[in-house]
Structures are given as structure tokens and as C-alpha cells.
Amino acid sequence: ARWTLKFTKAKRQDDGTMPSSDLAIPFFGYKSHVSIDRKYRFIRKWKTTHAAASDGARLREGLLDKTNTASSVWADTAYRSKANEDFMEKQGFVSKVHRKKPHLKPMPRHIQKSNAGKSVIRSRVEHVFADQKSQTGLFVRTVGISRATMRIGLANIVYNMRRLLFLERLNASA
């Protein structure tokens, strides 16, 4: 695992003023990158990296699934790059990746609306992570990426099994 910094927006203070800078939180550990099925929300592919690894490069490392029936790729701005856009176009995927805010300029209204629409779909992935954290108590404290990969992989399998049981119960009651 490696140390990295996660940046977060500073919260409003008690007197109502905003601090002049955002917060940088040191983070040590691993990241889980997943590709899920949009309709049923099963984890189809996943990859584990150390915390300092760039998110964008993972897209080209086998995270996308050509056997998936949908060709759209919904992701946050960390996955937007010229290399990823070219890769998705060559592989026959349609990019629905969030657009970045222009540097030192306000975000144009049409891009803001487009990103908001994409967030509705993309939030389904965040629900997977929230479920893993709350239901299975996923907190990886291991030495070595191979052990972390195994732990995260098992958590992904447990999530898929729980999701399947939920969908079967839902279908049985209908």
C-alpha cells in the first residue's frame, strides 16, 4: 500500500464563513475499481490497486467488459482522458464519462446538466461501495496487494451473492 492525499471540500464553519482552502487528508491503503451491470447491478469485473494509483489508467487494463450487452461507459472525471476516450472508441464503447470543470472558470450550464444526468446512472456504482462498507464492514487491513486483492475479491463475490438473493426474493414476491 502507499500513502496518498485525498482532497475534500472544506465545510462551513460555525460562524457561517467558508475556510479559504480545501482539506487534504492523508490516506494509506488500497482502491477497488469495479465494472457493474447497469440493469441488475452485479459486479462484472474488478481491479485492486494501491491508493496512490491513478484511476484513469485502470479503464484500459481490462476493467471494461466486451460481453456486456450495454456499450455505454459511465464514469467520473478521473477516468476522462484522451487516451481513454480513444480506447473506448476503438473498442466500440460509448463514453458517458463526466466532463471536467474548466480551470479557473465556471462550469458551463449544458455540461453541468449533462453531468447531473450521468450522475443518476453512475450513482449505482457508489451504492455497491456503500453496501460493501456498511453490510460487510469492508475495511482492508492487510500487508501486500495480493492479500488485499483477495479480500476485496471475496467482498465482491459476497455482494453479488447477496444481490442475487435480493433479486430472487423480489421476483418471487411479484
C-alpha positions as CSV (number, residue, x, y, z in Angstrom):
1,A,0.0,0.0,0.0
2,R,1.1,3.6,-0.5
3,W,0.3,6.9,1.0
4,T,-1.7,9.5,-1.0
5,L,-3.7,12.6,-0.3
6,K,-7.5,12.8,-0.8
7,F,-8.8,16.2,-1.2
8,T,-12.2,17.2,0.1
9,K,-14.2,20.4,0.2
10,A,-13.9,22.3,3.5
11,K,-17.1,22.5,5.5
12,R,-18.8,25.7,6.5
13,Q,-17.6,26.9,10.0
14,D,-19.9,27.6,12.9
15,D,-19.9,31.4,12.2
16,G,-21.1,30.7,8.6
17,T,-17.8,31.5,6.9
18,M,-16.0,29.2,4.5
19,P,-12.3,28.3,5.1
20,S,-10.0,29.6,2.4
21,S,-8.7,26.2,1.4
22,D,-9.9,22.7,1.0
23,L,-8.8,19.8,3.2
24,A,-6.1,17.3,2.2
25,I,-6.5,14.0,4.1
26,P,-3.6,11.5,4.1
27,F,-4.8,8.1,3.1
28,F,-3.0,4.8,3.2
29,G,-4.4,1.6,1.6
30,Y,-5.9,0.2,-1.5
31,K,-8.6,1.1,-4.0
32,S,-11.2,-1.1,-5.6
33,H,-12.2,-0.3,-9.2
34,V,-15.4,-2.1,-10.4
35,S,-17.4,-2.5,-13.5
36,I,-21.1,-3.3,-12.8
37,D,-24.1,-4.3,-14.8
38,R,-26.3,-1.3,-15.2
39,K,-29.6,-3.2,-15.1
40,Y,-29.0,-5.8,-12.3
41,R,-26.1,-4.1,-10.5
42,F,-23.8,-7.2,-10.4
43,I,-20.1,-6.6,-10.3
44,R,-18.8,-8.0,-13.6
45,K,-15.1,-7.1,-13.4
46,W,-12.9,-5.5,-10.7
47,K,-9.3,-4.5,-10.1
48,T,-7.4,-3.6,-6.9
49,T,-4.6,-1.0,-6.8
50,H,-2.7,0.9,-4.2
51,A,-4.2,4.2,-3.0
52,A,-1.8,6.4,-4.9
53,A,-2.5,4.7,-8.3
54,S,-4.2,6.9,-11.0
55,D,-7.9,5.9,-11.6
56,G,-7.8,6.7,-15.3
57,A,-5.3,4.1,-16.4
58,R,-7.4,1.2,-14.9
59,L,-10.0,1.6,-17.6
60,R,-7.6,0.3,-20.2
61,E,-6.4,-2.6,-18.0
62,G,-9.4,-4.9,-18.6
63,L,-12.0,-3.2,-16.5
64,L,-14.4,-2.9,-19.4
65,D,-16.4,-6.0,-20.4
66,K,-17.0,-6.6,-24.1
67,T,-19.5,-9.3,-23.4
68,N,-21.8,-6.8,-21.6
69,T,-24.9,-6.1,-23.5
70,A,-24.6,-2.3,-23.0
71,S,-21.9,-0.4,-24.7
72,S,-22.0,2.8,-22.6
73,V,-19.3,3.5,-20.1
74,W,-20.5,5.7,-17.1
75,A,-17.6,7.0,-15.0
76,D,-16.5,10.0,-13.1
77,T,-14.0,12.7,-14.2
78,A,-11.0,10.7,-13.0
79,Y,-11.5,8.4,-16.0
80,R,-11.7,11.1,-18.6
81,S,-8.6,11.4,-20.7
82,K,-7.7,11.5,-24.4
83,A,-6.2,8.0,-24.1
84,N,-9.3,6.6,-22.5
85,E,-11.6,8.3,-25.0
86,D,-9.6,6.9,-27.9
87,F,-9.5,3.4,-26.3
88,M,-13.3,3.3,-25.8
89,E,-13.9,4.5,-29.4
90,K,-11.6,1.7,-30.8
91,Q,-13.2,-0.9,-28.6
92,G,-16.8,0.1,-29.6
93,F,-17.8,1.6,-26.3
94,V,-19.8,4.8,-25.9
95,S,-18.3,7.3,-23.5
96,K,-20.7,8.7,-20.9
97,V,-17.8,9.9,-18.7
98,H,-18.3,13.1,-16.7
99,R,-16.7,16.2,-18.1
100,K,-14.2,18.2,-16.0
101,K,-14.8,21.8,-14.9
102,P,-12.7,24.3,-16.9
103,H,-9.7,25.6,-14.9
104,L,-10.5,28.9,-13.2
105,K,-13.8,29.2,-15.0
106,P,-17.4,28.4,-14.0
107,M,-18.7,25.2,-15.5
108,P,-21.0,25.8,-18.5
109,R,-24.7,25.1,-17.8
110,H,-25.1,22.5,-20.5
111,I,-22.1,20.5,-19.1
112,Q,-23.5,20.8,-15.6
113,K,-26.8,19.4,-16.8
114,S,-25.1,16.6,-18.7
115,N,-23.0,15.6,-15.7
116,A,-26.1,15.7,-13.4
117,G,-27.9,13.2,-15.8
118,K,-24.8,11.0,-15.9
119,S,-24.7,11.0,-12.1
120,V,-28.1,9.3,-11.8
121,I,-26.7,6.2,-13.5
122,R,-23.2,6.4,-12.1
123,S,-24.5,6.6,-8.5
124,R,-25.4,2.9,-8.8
125,V,-21.7,2.1,-8.5
126,E,-21.4,4.2,-5.4
127,H,-24.3,2.1,-3.9
128,V,-22.2,-1.0,-4.4
129,F,-19.3,0.5,-2.4
130,A,-21.7,1.8,0.3
131,D,-23.3,-1.7,0.6
132,Q,-19.9,-3.3,1.0
133,K,-18.8,-0.8,3.6
134,S,-22.0,-1.0,5.7
135,Q,-23.2,-4.5,5.3
136,T,-19.9,-6.5,5.2
137,G,-17.9,-4.0,7.2
138,L,-15.2,-3.9,4.5
139,F,-12.1,-2.5,6.0
140,V,-8.9,-3.9,4.4
141,R,-6.0,-4.2,6.8
142,T,-3.6,-6.5,5.1
143,V,0.1,-6.5,4.2
144,G,0.6,-6.8,0.4
145,I,-1.6,-6.2,-2.6
146,S,-2.2,-9.9,-3.2
147,R,-3.9,-10.2,0.2
148,A,-5.9,-7.0,-0.3
149,T,-6.9,-8.2,-3.8
150,M,-8.2,-11.5,-2.3
151,R,-10.1,-9.7,0.5
152,I,-11.7,-7.2,-1.9
153,G,-12.5,-10.0,-4.4
154,L,-14.2,-12.0,-1.7
155,A,-16.2,-9.0,-0.7
156,N,-17.3,-8.5,-4.3
157,I,-18.4,-12.2,-4.5
158,V,-20.4,-11.8,-1.3
159,Y,-22.0,-8.6,-2.7
160,N,-23.0,-10.5,-5.9
161,M,-24.5,-13.4,-3.9
162,R,-26.5,-11.0,-1.7
163,R,-27.7,-9.1,-4.8
164,L,-28.8,-12.3,-6.4
165,L,-30.7,-13.4,-3.3
166,F,-32.4,-9.9,-3.2
167,L,-33.4,-10.1,-6.9
168,E,-34.7,-13.7,-6.4
169,R,-36.8,-12.6,-3.4
170,L,-38.1,-9.6,-5.4
171,N,-39.0,-11.8,-8.3
172,A,-40.7,-14.4,-6.1
173,S,-43.0,-11.9,-4.5
174,A,-44.1,-10.4,-7.8
